[in-house]
Amino acid sequence: MTRPQAQERSSYLHFTPLHTRWMDNDVYGHVNNVTYYSYFDTAVNAYLISEGALDIERSTVIGLVVETGCQYFASVAFPDELEVGLRVARIGRSSVRYEIGIFKKGDTHTRAAGHFVHVYVDRDTRRPVDLPPVLRAALERIALSTATA
């Protein structure tokens, strides 16, 4: 089995600045592993909101996480400033795979790299639906060249 490698900054297409918080550190003096998932969620949803693809109170279509994972390469800790890289690896009919990289400000390689798979569903019925055009357009702007399936 091949060991995962840190990803290059240039392979991400959008960046969200984030600051670590005092409460993010664990007793070992670095950001706890579960906190990275919060960073992922924040970066994805901040991007969608900024692109007009998500209104957290009124959107009739919402994304539910059905798969997630993370690989860690180097630690971060409070009070580090972070830059969260975002790209879309695959766009389906009702789903998308986001890939997220955690960088300490100025880093050239990820400290952690992970992914989220969202299935987009009707807010009320929770049944999968086609990606709305405004969402699909936002995803395509940060998609790798072979992202649509």
N, C-alpha and C positions, 0 to 999 in steps of 0.2 A: 504494500500500500504506500502510495506517495504522500509524503508529509505536506500539508497545505503551506503555501507561501504567502507572505504579506503582499498586498496589492499595491500597485503604483498609483500615486495621486492622479496622474494623467488619465487613468482609466475610468474616472468618475466624471459625470457631466454636470452636476449641480452640487453646491455646497451650502450647508447651513451652519452658522457659527453657534456654538453652545458653550456655556460655562459649567464646569463641574461645581457641585455644591458640597458643603461640608458634610452633609448627611449621606453623600454618595460613597464616601470612604467606608471601608469595613475595618475590623480590628487589625488587619494586616497592613493598613496604611495605603491601600490603593482602592480604586473604584471597584465595588463588588460586581461580580459577573452579571447578576440579574439587572443591574442598572443600565447596562448596555442596551437591553431591549427597550427600555424607556427612551433612550437616545434615538434608537431606530424609529420608534413610533412617532416621536416628536419631529424628526426630520422628514419622514414620509408625509405626515399630515400637514406640517407647515408648508411643504411644497404644494400639496394639493389645494390648500386654502389660498395660497398666494396666486395660484394659477386659475382660481375661480372654479375649480373642479369639485370642491367640497365645501358645503355649508353644514357645520356640525349640528346645527339645530333644525335645519329645514330640508336638507337633501333627501330625496325619496330613495336614492340608491346609496348604500353604505358598504364599506369594505370590512369583511370579517377575516381575521387571521386564521388560516388553516394549517400553516407550517411555518416554522422559524428555526434558525440555527445561527451559531456564532463560533468563530475560531479566534483565539487570542494569541497575539504575537509579542506584545510589550505592554506594560501597565501604564495607566494614567491615574492621577490622584488630584484631589483638591489642593490647590486652586488652579489647576491647569485650564487653559482655554483650548477648546476643541473645535475642529472643523469636521462636519459629518458629510461625507461624500455620498451621493445618491446616483443610481443608474437603474434602468429597467432592463432586465435580461430577457423577459418573455412577456408578450401580451397575448392573451387568449380571448375567447368570446366573452367570458364573464370573470376572468381571473388575470392576475398580473404577478410576476415575480420581481420584487425590488431587491437590489443588492446595495448594501450599505457599508461604508468604510469609516472607521473612526480614526481620525488623525489628531495628534497634538498639533496645535497651531504651528505651521511651518514645516511639518513632517513631509517627507516625500513618499513614505510607505505607511500602510495601515498599522495601527496598534491593535486593531480588531477588525474583522470583516465578517459580515453576516448577511442574512437574507430574511425576507418576509414574503409569504405568498398570501395575497388577499383574494378572496372570492367576493365579488360584488353582488349584493342581494337587495331585494326590495326591503325597505326599512320595516314595513309592517308585516309582510308575510315571511320574511327571511328566506325566500326562494331566490336562486340565482337569476340574474338578468343580464342582458347584453350591456356592455360598457357604454354609458352615454357618450355622445360625440365630444363634448367638452372634456370629459375625463380621458377618453382615448387620445385626443389631441395633446393634452398635457403629458401623458405617458410617452407618446411618440417623440416629444421634444427631448427627453432624457433617455431614450432607448438606444441600446447597442444596435448596430446595423441589422442584425438578424433576429431582433426581438419579437416580431410578430409571428404567431404560429396559427 
